[in-house]
Amino acid sequence: MAGLSFVSTGPYTVPVLAPFGADADAVRSVLDEDGVASKVCASAAELYARIDEHALLLVITEEGLAACSNADLGARLRSQPLWSDIPIIALTGSKGVPSAGSRLAALAELGNVTMIHRPLSREALRMAFGAARRARSLQYQVRDQLAALAVHAEELEQRVDERSKALAREIEERKRAEAALLEARRMESLGRLTGGVAHDFNNLLQVVSGAVELLRMLTRSGGDARIERALNSIGRATDKGSKLTQQLLAYGRRQTLATTVIDLRSQVGELGDLLRHSLGSAITLEIHVDSDLWPMRADPTQLEVALLNLVINARDAMPEGGTATLTLDNRTLPDPRHPDAALAPGQYVSLELADEGGGMSAETAASAFEPFFTTKPVGQGTGLGLSQVQGFARQSGGHAWLAHRPRGLAVGILLPRARDDAAAPVAAEEADPVAALPPGLRVLCVEDDAMVREQAVALLRAIGCEVVEAATGDAALALDSSAIDVVLSDVMMPGSLDGIGLAAALRARDPGLPVVLASGYVLEPERLQGLALEFIRKPYTLQEIREAIWRAWRGSRRTVAD
């Protein structure tokens, strides 16, 4: 049946009520040509009986409508399932709007009705039937999707019933599903919001940071100490704003992660002194590690930030001192300790930090992972620490949780076990000192924000580069790349090419061209994989851009363009 290949059951027919004339034959002839079965009904009662999900549409002539009871027909149509609104084609003998109170007017009020005036045209019938069948096809898709959802819901109910045989568990599970759906929608909205804020805010911070760098250069020799203090204050505020933006991106799961296989035992061991220093002398740190701890995959820098946020949360919970216990172990889901973890069954590594503080009320715990939520006095916290922990865990394919203990509170994260053959972290490369940039290095600076571009150009010239400017990726691609030594581009730009697309296009034309991408927010970070380019986060300093340009140019082994 053309256009209905998705239908799972049948047969599907078109009931026709046309008691007089050749209308029934004309309708059947057109439907037969399209391979659609029809059924001419002998009475209104037979038509009512055939109004079900197997009816593709109804065809009723004006004479057939006279044999129907408006009340009975209306009741039968209103009894359809929620997904169903069967199309009705009425064949009439008169043109114009049906008169008030007529059977045709009453039929039109029922909803999905198309009227075709006699004399009948095969083309008009075919077009009307096609439109009606397409509309019915969409209804069948909705039906099948609802049926699939119903099957999943039934399976879920059976599993819950097998475990508890209690209606309360079923209700609780549905509440969790609704809450998860609302949370997913909220996180998606927040992600879009934080992404846009991060992009614009980091551009503003880049302008401020670049201006501070240039002012430092101008006042370095014999400068006023007051000016230096003011520049330091601006610099600290810029750093704080940048960290705030990154925490928002972490909560919204929009930060750029550089994941690798991590030996958590080794990483925590290396961070031991830093963690103890962060806790303070009044708090003892105990570390318990599973003897066969699995390797895991995550961004080591963001993992360190998350661990420090957990430590700071534990420190603040014990102002009088106490013991903080860090536990690293293996866990396999499903696990009764994590009933709310919306994760696929499998193997995970758990990182849990328990304190001996006063714990949290249920109301506080419900909002603990919310951005900017804090119970601390004004000025003593941003309320973004635990939100970064949750955002990092979720973006890494894991889960963050709170658990009350007999004394205090435990906060932890689950991260997926790494299945790579590399079960230990790759040793860090030996630092390569940054040599002076070659004289006359020509850099193509691509940035749509005029203020940011102005500051970037000034910084590049300050480190001895010659600069060619472009406001869009399309404009940059139109330039002769053979005269360019390094490309420095923003990522999110208007036009057909963003920064990642520009890098790919330039590399297709000149595979060895060094590229540096700069952004505070990357919408699709997975697109960066395989491009072998340098990436720096806005706002960047003069030293950071110098090092990035050097690494990109050094890695290309190119000579300076003539």
C-alpha positions as CSV (number, residue, x, y, z in Angstrom):
1,M,0.0,0.0,0.0
2,A,1.8,3.1,-1.2
3,G,2.9,5.5,1.5
4,L,1.8,3.1,4.3
5,S,4.7,0.7,4.5
6,F,5.3,1.5,8.2
7,V,1.9,0.1,9.2
8,S,2.3,-2.9,11.4
9,T,-1.0,-4.6,11.0
10,G,-4.0,-4.7,8.6
11,P,-6.0,-4.9,6.5
12,Y,-6.7,-1.2,6.0
13,T,-9.8,-0.2,4.0
14,V,-11.8,2.9,3.1
15,P,-15.4,2.5,4.2
16,V,-17.8,4.2,1.6
17,L,-21.4,5.1,2.2
18,A,-22.9,6.1,-1.2
19,P,-26.4,4.5,-1.4
20,F,-27.3,6.1,-4.8
21,G,-25.8,6.6,-8.2
22,A,-22.3,5.8,-9.5
23,D,-20.3,7.6,-6.7
24,A,-19.3,4.3,-5.0
25,D,-18.0,2.9,-8.3
26,A,-16.0,6.1,-9.0
27,V,-14.5,6.1,-5.5
28,R,-13.6,2.4,-5.7
29,S,-12.0,2.8,-9.2
30,V,-9.7,5.6,-8.0
31,L,-8.8,3.7,-4.8
32,D,-8.1,0.5,-6.8
33,E,-5.7,2.3,-9.0
34,D,-3.7,3.3,-5.9
35,G,-3.9,-0.2,-4.5
36,V,-6.1,0.8,-1.6
37,A,-9.0,-1.5,-0.6
38,S,-12.5,-0.1,-0.2
39,K,-15.7,-1.3,1.4
40,V,-19.1,-0.1,0.2
41,C,-21.4,0.0,3.3
42,A,-25.0,-1.0,2.9
43,S,-26.2,1.1,5.8
44,A,-25.2,3.8,8.3
45,A,-24.9,1.1,11.0
46,E,-22.3,-0.8,8.9
47,L,-20.4,2.5,8.4
48,Y,-20.3,3.1,12.2
49,A,-19.0,-0.4,12.8
50,R,-16.1,0.2,10.4
51,I,-14.9,3.4,12.0
52,D,-11.9,2.0,13.7
53,E,-8.1,2.1,13.4
54,H,-8.2,0.0,10.2
55,A,-10.2,2.7,8.4
56,L,-7.8,4.9,6.4
57,L,-10.6,7.5,5.8
58,L,-14.3,7.7,5.3
59,V,-16.2,8.6,2.1
60,I,-19.8,9.7,2.6
61,T,-22.1,11.1,0.0
62,E,-24.7,13.7,0.8
63,E,-27.3,11.1,0.3
64,G,-25.5,8.7,2.6
65,L,-25.3,11.4,5.2
66,A,-29.1,11.6,5.2
67,A,-29.2,8.0,6.4
68,C,-27.0,8.8,9.3
69,S,-27.9,10.1,12.7
70,N,-25.9,13.2,13.6
71,A,-25.8,12.1,17.2
72,D,-24.7,8.5,16.5
73,L,-22.1,9.5,13.9
74,G,-20.7,12.2,16.2
75,A,-20.6,9.8,19.2
76,R,-18.8,7.2,17.1
77,L,-16.2,9.7,15.9
78,R,-15.6,11.2,19.4
79,S,-15.0,7.7,20.7
80,Q,-11.8,7.3,18.6
81,P,-8.5,6.9,20.5
82,L,-6.5,10.1,21.3
83,W,-4.2,9.5,18.4
84,S,-7.0,9.1,15.9
85,D,-8.8,11.8,13.9
86,I,-10.0,9.8,10.9
87,P,-10.3,12.0,7.7
88,I,-13.7,12.3,6.2
89,I,-14.4,13.1,2.5
90,A,-18.0,14.3,1.8
91,L,-19.2,14.2,-1.7
92,T,-21.8,16.9,-2.1
93,G,-24.2,18.0,-4.8
94,S,-24.1,21.7,-4.0
95,K,-21.4,24.2,-4.0
96,G,-20.7,26.9,-1.4
97,V,-20.8,26.9,2.4
98,P,-23.3,24.4,3.8
99,S,-26.4,26.2,5.2
100,A,-26.6,26.4,9.0
101,G,-28.4,23.5,10.6
102,S,-27.9,21.2,7.6
103,R,-26.4,17.7,7.9
104,L,-23.3,18.9,6.0
105,A,-22.8,21.8,8.4
106,A,-23.2,19.4,11.3
107,L,-20.7,17.0,9.7
108,A,-18.2,19.9,9.2
109,E,-18.4,20.7,12.9
110,L,-17.1,17.3,13.7
111,G,-13.6,18.2,12.5
112,N,-11.4,16.5,9.9
113,V,-13.8,16.9,6.9
114,T,-13.0,17.7,3.2
115,M,-15.9,18.4,0.9
116,I,-15.8,17.6,-2.9
117,H,-18.5,18.9,-5.1
118,R,-20.0,17.0,-7.9
119,P,-19.6,16.3,-10.8
120,L,-16.6,14.2,-9.5
121,S,-13.2,14.6,-11.1
122,R,-10.8,11.6,-10.8
123,E,-7.9,14.0,-10.3
124,A,-9.8,15.8,-7.5
125,L,-10.7,12.5,-5.8
126,R,-7.1,11.3,-6.1
127,M,-5.7,14.5,-4.6
128,A,-8.2,14.5,-1.7
129,F,-7.6,10.8,-1.0
130,G,-3.8,11.3,-1.1
131,A,-4.0,14.2,1.4
132,A,-6.3,12.2,3.7
133,R,-4.1,9.1,3.5
134,R,-1.0,11.2,4.3
135,A,-2.8,12.7,7.3
136,R,-3.9,9.3,8.4
137,S,-0.3,8.0,8.0
138,L,0.9,10.6,10.5
139,Q,-1.7,9.4,12.9
140,Y,-0.6,5.8,12.5
141,Q,3.0,6.9,13.3
142,V,1.8,8.5,16.5
143,R,-0.2,5.4,17.3
144,D,2.9,3.1,16.8
145,Q,5.1,5.4,18.8
146,L,2.5,5.5,21.6
147,A,2.3,1.7,21.4
148,A,6.1,1.4,21.7
149,L,6.1,3.7,24.7
150,A,3.3,1.7,26.2
151,V,5.3,-1.5,25.7
152,H,8.3,0.1,27.4
153,A,6.2,1.3,30.3
154,E,4.7,-2.1,30.7
155,E,8.1,-3.7,30.8
156,L,9.2,-1.2,33.4
157,E,6.1,-1.9,35.5
158,Q,6.7,-5.6,35.3
159,R,10.3,-5.2,36.6
160,V,9.2,-3.0,39.4
161,D,6.4,-5.4,40.2
162,E,8.7,-8.4,40.3
163,R,10.9,-6.6,42.8
164,S,8.3,-5.1,45.2
165,K,4.8,-6.2,44.2
166,A,3.8,-2.8,45.5
167,L,1.9,-0.1,43.7
168,A,3.9,2.5,45.6
169,R,7.1,1.5,43.8
170,E,5.4,1.9,40.4
171,I,4.2,5.4,41.3
172,E,7.6,6.3,42.5
173,E,9.3,5.1,39.4
174,R,6.9,7.1,37.2
175,K,7.7,10.2,39.3
176,R,11.4,9.6,38.7
177,A,10.8,9.2,35.0
178,E,8.9,12.5,34.9
179,A,11.5,14.2,37.0
180,A,14.3,12.9,34.7
181,L,12.4,14.2,31.6
182,L,12.0,17.6,33.2
183,E,15.6,17.7,34.3
184,A,16.7,16.7,30.8
185,R,14.7,19.5,29.3
186,R,15.9,22.0,31.8
187,M,19.5,20.9,31.3
188,E,19.1,21.3,27.5
189,S,17.7,24.8,28.0
190,L,20.4,25.7,30.4
191,G,23.1,24.4,28.1
192,R,21.9,26.6,25.3
193,L,21.8,29.6,27.7
194,T,25.2,29.0,29.2
195,G,26.7,28.4,25.8
196,G,25.5,31.7,24.5
197,V,26.5,33.5,27.7
198,A,29.9,31.9,27.7
199,H,30.6,32.9,24.1
200,D,29.7,36.5,24.5
201,F,31.0,36.9,28.1
202,N,34.4,35.3,27.2
203,N,34.7,37.7,24.2
204,L,34.2,40.6,26.6
205,L,36.7,39.1,29.0
206,Q,39.1,38.7,26.1
207,V,38.9,42.4,25.3
208,V,39.5,43.3,28.9
209,S,42.3,40.8,29.3
210,G,44.0,41.9,26.1
211,A,43.8,45.6,27.1
212,V,45.4,44.7,30.4
213,E,48.3,42.9,28.7
214,L,48.9,45.8,26.4
215,L,48.8,48.3,29.3
216,R,51.3,46.2,31.2
217,M,53.7,46.4,28.3
218,L,53.2,50.2,28.1
219,T,53.7,50.7,31.8
220,R,56.4,48.1,32.5
221,S,59.3,50.5,32.5
222,G,59.0,53.0,35.3
223,G,55.3,52.6,35.7
224,D,53.1,54.0,38.5
225,A,52.6,51.4,41.3
226,R,49.0,52.5,41.5
227,I,48.5,51.6,37.9
228,E,50.1,48.3,38.4
229,R,47.8,47.5,41.3
230,A,44.8,48.5,39.3
231,L,45.9,46.3,36.4
232,N,46.4,43.4,38.8
233,S,42.9,43.8,40.2
234,I,41.5,43.8,36.7
235,G,43.5,40.7,35.8
236,R,42.2,38.9,38.9
237,A,38.6,39.9,38.1
238,T,39.1,38.6,34.6
239,D,40.4,35.3,35.8
240,K,37.5,35.0,38.2
241,G,35.0,35.8,35.5
242,S,36.7,33.2,33.2
243,K,36.4,30.5,36.0
244,L,32.8,31.4,36.6
245,T,32.0,30.9,33.0
246,Q,33.7,27.6,32.9
247,Q,31.8,26.4,36.0
248,L,28.5,27.4,34.2
249,L,29.6,25.5,31.1
250,A,30.4,22.5,33.3
251,Y,27.0,22.5,34.9
252,G,25.3,22.9,31.4
253,R,27.5,20.1,30.0
254,R,28.9,22.4,27.4
255,Q,32.6,22.6,28.4
256,T,35.3,21.1,26.1
257,L,36.7,17.9,27.6
258,A,40.0,16.3,26.7
259,T,39.3,12.8,27.8
260,T,42.0,10.1,28.3
261,V,42.4,6.9,30.3
262,I,43.2,7.7,33.9
263,D,44.7,5.6,36.7
264,L,42.7,7.2,39.5
265,R,44.8,5.7,42.2
266,S,47.9,7.4,40.7
267,Q,46.2,10.7,40.1
268,V,44.7,10.9,43.6
269,G,48.1,10.0,45.0
270,E,49.7,12.9,43.2
271,L,47.0,15.3,44.4
272,G,47.2,14.1,48.0
273,D,49.2,17.1,49.3
274,L,47.0,19.6,47.5
275,L,43.9,18.0,48.8
276,R,45.2,18.0,52.4
277,H,46.3,21.6,52.0
278,S,42.8,22.5,50.7
279,L,41.2,20.8,53.7
280,G,43.3,22.7,56.3
281,S,45.2,21.4,59.3
282,A,42.1,20.8,61.4
283,I,40.8,18.1,59.1
284,T,42.4,14.7,58.6
285,L,42.1,13.1,55.1
286,E,41.8,9.3,54.9
287,I,42.1,7.7,51.5
288,H,40.7,4.2,50.8
289,V,41.4,2.6,47.4
290,D,40.0,-0.6,46.0
291,S,42.9,-3.1,45.5
292,D,41.8,-3.7,41.9
293,L,40.6,-0.3,40.9
294,W,39.6,-0.2,37.3
295,P,41.0,2.5,34.9
296,M,38.5,5.1,33.9
297,R,38.1,7.7,31.1
298,A,37.7,11.4,31.8
299,D,39.3,14.8,31.4
300,P,42.1,14.8,34.1
301,T,42.0,18.5,34.6
302,Q,38.3,18.7,35.1
303,L,38.4,15.6,37.3
304,E,41.0,17.4,39.5
305,V,38.6,20.5,39.6
306,A,35.7,18.2,40.6
307,L,37.8,16.5,43.3
308,L,38.9,19.9,44.7
309,N,35.3,21.1,44.8
310,L,34.3,18.0,46.8
311,V,37.2,18.6,49.2
312,I,36.2,22.3,49.6
313,N,32.5,21.2,50.2
314,A,33.7,18.8,52.9
315,R,36.0,21.5,54.5
316,D,33.1,24.0,54.7
317,A,30.9,21.3,56.3
318,M,33.4,20.8,59.2
319,P,34.5,24.3,60.4
320,E,35.5,22.8,63.8
321,G,37.6,20.0,62.1
322,G,37.1,16.3,61.7
323,T,37.9,13.6,59.2
324,A,37.2,13.5,55.5
325,T,37.2,10.0,53.9
326,L,38.0,9.6,50.2
327,T,36.9,6.2,48.9
328,L,37.8,5.0,45.4
329,D,36.1,1.7,44.4
330,N,34.5,-0.3,41.6
331,R,30.8,-0.5,41.2
332,T,28.5,-2.4,38.8
333,L,25.1,-1.0,38.0
334,P,22.4,-1.6,38.8
335,D,23.4,-1.0,42.4
336,P,21.0,-0.4,45.4
337,R,23.3,2.4,46.5
338,H,22.5,4.4,43.4
339,P,18.7,3.9,42.7
340,D,18.5,7.3,41.0
341,A,21.4,6.9,38.7
342,A,20.1,7.3,35.1
343,L,22.9,5.3,33.7
344,A,23.1,2.2,31.6
345,P,23.9,-1.0,33.4
346,G,27.7,-1.6,33.4
347,Q,30.9,-1.1,35.3
348,Y,31.8,2.3,36.8
349,V,34.5,3.7,39.1
350,S,33.2,5.5,42.2
351,L,34.9,8.5,43.8
352,E,33.2,9.4,47.1
353,L,34.2,12.0,49.7
354,A,32.4,11.7,53.1
355,D,32.6,14.3,55.8
356,E,31.6,14.4,59.5
357,G,29.7,17.7,59.3
358,G,26.1,18.4,60.1
359,G,24.7,17.0,56.9
360,M,21.9,18.5,54.8
361,S,18.2,18.8,55.1
362,A,16.1,17.1,52.5
363,E,15.2,20.6,51.1
364,T,18.9,21.6,50.9
365,A,20.0,18.3,49.3
366,A,17.3,18.7,46.6
367,S,18.9,21.9,45.4
368,A,22.6,21.2,46.3
369,F,23.6,20.7,42.6
370,E,21.8,23.8,41.4
371,P,24.0,26.5,40.1
372,F,24.4,29.5,42.4
373,F,22.6,27.6,45.3
374,T,24.6,28.0,48.5
375,T,23.9,28.0,52.2
376,K,27.1,30.0,52.9
377,P,27.1,33.6,53.9
378,V,27.2,36.2,51.1
379,G,30.7,36.5,49.7
380,Q,31.9,33.1,50.9
381,G,30.9,31.0,47.9
382,T,29.5,31.2,44.4
383,G,27.3,28.1,44.7
384,L,28.9,26.6,41.6
385,G,31.2,24.0,43.2
386,L,28.8,21.0,43.3
387,S,27.1,22.1,40.1
388,Q,30.5,21.7,38.3
389,V,30.8,18.2,39.9
390,Q,27.4,17.2,38.5
391,G,28.0,18.8,35.1
392,F,31.4,17.1,34.7
393,A,30.0,13.7,35.8
394,R,27.1,13.9,33.4
395,Q,29.1,15.1,30.4
396,S,31.6,12.3,31.1
397,G,28.8,9.7,30.9
398,G,28.6,9.4,34.7
399,H,26.5,10.5,37.7
400,A,26.8,12.6,40.8
401,W,25.0,11.9,44.0
402,L,24.5,12.8,47.7
403,A,24.1,10.3,50.5
404,H,23.5,10.9,54.2
405,R,25.8,9.1,56.6
406,P,25.4,8.4,60.3
407,R,27.8,11.4,60.8
408,G,27.8,13.9,58.0
409,L,27.3,13.6,54.2
410,A,28.9,11.8,51.3
411,V,29.2,13.3,47.9
412,G,30.5,11.4,45.0
413,I,30.6,10.7,41.3
414,L,30.4,7.6,39.1
415,L,32.5,7.6,35.9
416,P,32.5,4.8,33.3
417,R,35.2,2.2,33.4
418,A,37.7,2.6,30.5
419,R,37.7,-0.3,28.0
420,D,40.9,0.8,26.3
421,D,44.0,-1.3,26.5
422,A,45.9,1.6,28.1
423,A,45.1,1.2,31.8
424,A,47.5,3.8,33.0
425,P,47.9,7.5,32.2
426,V,50.3,8.5,29.5
427,A,53.4,10.1,30.9
428,A,53.5,13.8,30.4
429,E,55.8,15.1,27.6
430,E,58.9,16.9,28.8
431,A,58.3,20.6,28.6
432,D,59.7,22.2,25.4
433,P,60.9,25.7,26.0
434,V,59.2,28.3,23.7
435,A,61.8,29.8,21.5
436,A,61.4,33.2,19.9
437,L,59.0,33.4,17.1
438,P,60.7,33.8,13.7
439,P,60.7,37.4,12.5
440,G,58.0,38.3,10.0
441,L,55.7,35.4,10.9
442,R,52.4,36.2,9.2
443,V,49.3,35.3,11.1
444,L,45.7,35.3,9.7
445,C,43.4,36.5,12.5
446,V,39.8,35.4,11.9
447,E,37.3,36.9,14.4
448,D,33.8,38.2,13.8
449,D,33.7,40.5,17.0
450,A,35.5,43.7,16.0
451,M,36.6,44.5,19.6
452,V,38.1,41.1,20.1
453,R,39.7,41.1,16.7
454,E,41.3,44.5,17.5
455,Q,42.8,43.2,20.8
456,A,43.9,39.9,19.2
457,V,45.7,41.8,16.4
458,A,47.4,44.1,18.9
459,L,48.6,41.1,20.9
460,L,49.9,39.4,17.8
461,R,51.8,42.5,16.7
462,A,53.1,42.8,20.3
463,I,54.8,39.4,19.9
464,G,56.3,40.4,16.5
465,C,53.8,38.9,14.1
466,E,52.5,40.4,10.9
467,V,48.7,40.2,10.8
468,V,46.1,39.7,8.1
469,E,42.5,40.2,9.3
470,A,39.3,38.5,8.3
471,A,35.8,39.0,10.0
472,T,34.3,35.6,8.8
473,G,35.4,32.2,7.8
474,D,34.2,32.7,4.3
475,A,36.3,35.9,4.0
476,A,39.3,34.0,5.4
477,L,38.9,31.1,2.9
478,A,38.9,33.6,0.0
479,L,42.5,34.7,0.9
480,D,45.6,33.2,-0.5
481,S,46.7,30.8,2.3
482,S,50.1,30.3,0.7
483,A,51.1,33.7,2.1
484,I,50.0,32.8,5.6
485,D,52.2,31.1,8.2
486,V,49.7,30.5,11.0
487,V,45.9,30.8,11.3
488,L,44.3,32.1,14.5
489,S,40.6,31.8,14.4
490,D,37.5,32.1,16.6
491,V,35.3,29.0,16.6
492,M,31.7,30.4,16.7
493,M,31.3,32.8,13.8
494,P,28.4,33.7,11.4
495,G,28.3,32.6,7.8
496,S,28.6,29.2,6.2
497,L,32.0,28.4,7.9
498,D,32.7,28.5,11.6
499,G,36.2,28.1,13.0
500,I,36.3,24.3,12.8
501,G,34.8,24.3,9.3
502,L,37.4,26.9,8.3
503,A,40.2,24.8,9.7
504,A,39.0,21.7,7.8
505,A,38.6,23.7,4.5
506,L,42.1,25.3,4.8
507,R,43.7,21.9,5.7
508,A,42.0,20.4,2.6
509,R,43.7,23.1,0.5
510,D,47.0,23.2,2.5
511,P,47.4,20.1,4.7
512,G,50.4,21.4,6.6
513,L,48.9,24.8,7.5
514,P,49.2,25.5,11.2
515,V,45.9,26.4,12.8
516,V,45.1,27.8,16.3
517,L,41.5,27.9,17.4
518,A,40.5,30.2,20.3
519,S,37.1,30.1,22.0
520,G,35.5,30.1,25.4
521,Y,32.8,27.7,24.2
522,V,32.7,25.0,21.5
523,L,29.2,23.9,20.5
524,E,30.3,20.6,19.0
525,P,33.7,19.7,20.6
526,E,33.7,16.3,18.9
527,R,34.3,18.0,15.6
528,L,37.8,19.0,16.9
529,Q,38.9,15.4,16.9
530,G,41.4,14.4,14.2
531,L,42.2,18.0,13.1
532,A,45.6,18.1,14.8
533,L,45.5,21.7,15.7
534,E,46.1,23.9,18.7
535,F,43.2,25.1,20.9
536,I,43.3,27.8,23.5
537,R,40.5,29.0,25.7
538,K,39.3,32.6,25.8
539,P,40.2,34.8,27.5
540,Y,43.9,34.1,26.7
541,T,47.0,36.0,27.7
542,L,49.8,37.3,25.6
543,Q,52.0,34.5,26.8
544,E,49.3,31.9,26.0
545,I,48.8,33.1,22.5
546,R,52.5,33.3,21.9
547,E,53.0,29.7,23.1
548,A,50.0,28.5,21.0
549,I,51.3,30.2,17.9
550,W,54.8,28.8,18.5
551,R,53.5,25.2,19.1
552,A,51.4,25.3,15.9
553,W,54.2,26.8,13.8
554,R,56.9,24.5,15.2
555,G,54.7,21.4,14.7
556,S,54.3,22.2,11.0
557,R,58.0,22.4,10.3
558,R,57.3,25.2,7.9
559,T,59.4,28.2,7.0
560,V,58.1,31.7,7.1
561,A,56.2,32.6,4.0
562,D,57.8,35.1,1.6
